[in-house]
Amino acid sequence: MNRSYSAQYIFTNTGPPLKRGIVTVDDSGRIVNIEDTGGELRESRAVEFHNGIIVPGFVNCHAHTELSYLRGQITGRKGLGYFLRHLNQLRDNFTGDTLMPIRAADKEMYDEGTLLCADICNTSDSFGIKKESSITYISLLEVFGIDPQKAGKRMDSLAMLTREAEEHEVTFFPVPHSVYSLSLPLLRMLKEKSASNRVTSLHFLETEGEREFIEERRGPLLDIYRQAGWLVSRPETAASHSSAVLDEITSSGNLILVHNTFVTREIINKVSKRKNLYWCLCPCSNIFIEDAVPPLPLLLEEGCEIVTGTDSLASNSRLSILEELKCLQHHYPSADLGEMIRWATINGARALDRDSEYGKLAPGMRPGLVLLKNVDLQNMKLTPESSAVRLV
C-alpha cells in the first residue's frame, strides 16, 4: 500500500525545495511519485502532512561504532594527544560487553535519520550487527603502525580482519588511519592492497600536532609514541600531508579526508589535484577533542566537496548528523540550510559511491524520508530545538 507525505517544504536535492509538495512511497520505501503542488496542498486524508521539512535519509561518512562502549569515558577539550592516550588505555584494559553499546548506537543512528554509514573498523565486533541493521554500512578496515619493521605484521592483522569481513559478507575496504600513524613502508603496502578501493578515508589534520610530528619530529604526538614505547629511532613517514594524499594513498575511487580542523589553503590547493576528493566535517568531535571547529568558510571558498560525519561516542555524545549540522550553523550562522542538507545527504552518498540509491528524492530510489522539526522556516535556519524524526 502506498503512503503519501507532505510538509511545509520538501528538499529533494534534484531542484529547488518544493513548498507543500507530496512524496509517495510504496511498502518497501521506494519512491513512487513526487508532486509539485505549487504550494497549494488540498486537504486529503490520504496525505500525511507535517510541519517542518522533509529531506532524504542522512549519510554518515565517518563513524566508529565499535567504540560505542567508551561513551562518556574520556574528558574532553584536552587535545588529541590526551584523547589518544586515554583511548588506548581504555581499549587495552576493557573486558566488558562491546556488542550491546554497538547495537544501541546503530538503533540511535537509524532513529535519527541515518540510512547509510561509513564505519571505521579495527575489530570485527560490529560485523554481525551490521548484517541485521536497517542502515547500509560500508566498513572501512583501518590500518596503523608507526614502526616500519612491523609493517608486515600490520598487514597480516589486516588480512585476518579481511577474512572475517568476507565471512560476515559485509562491504569493506582497507584504509589508512592517518598520515602521522603509518610508517612509509606500511603506507606503501596498503596502497597496493587498496588499489581497487571504491572508497578510502583518512583522518586528516585533526590537530596542529600532526604537522609538528610529520615535518619537525616534535610535539604531543611524538610524546605519545615515546611514552607508549612505539617510537623507533628514525621514524619513516610520508614527507607531508599533501605528499601522502598524492603519492602514498591509492588513487582509486573516492577519498574522504576526515576532520580537516587545521587544514590550510595551501594544503587544500595541493591535495585538490587528487580527483574524487571529499572533505568530511565532524565538528562536535572536533570541539570535544581540540576545542576547535573546521574552517568552513575556507573550505567553501576553495570549492571543496563537503560531507558530514559523527566520529565515535568516545568523542561525541550522539551519533546524530543533525547535531553536526546544528553545530556548524551555531559557529557559522550564515551557513545555508539547503547546502548543509546536501552535504549530509547527496554529497555523502556520492562520496560513498551509493548515489544511485541514496541521497536524493526521486522515483525509483529508496533514500528514506526524514522530517526536520522545529526549524526556523521563515529564515531557513536550524534552531537549538531542531530535531530529526524518521518517517520512512
Order of alpha helices (4+ residues) and beta strands (2+ residues): beta-beta-beta-beta-beta-beta-alpha-alpha-beta-alpha-beta-alpha-beta-alpha-beta-alpha-beta-alpha-beta-alpha-alpha-beta-alpha-alpha-alpha-beta-beta
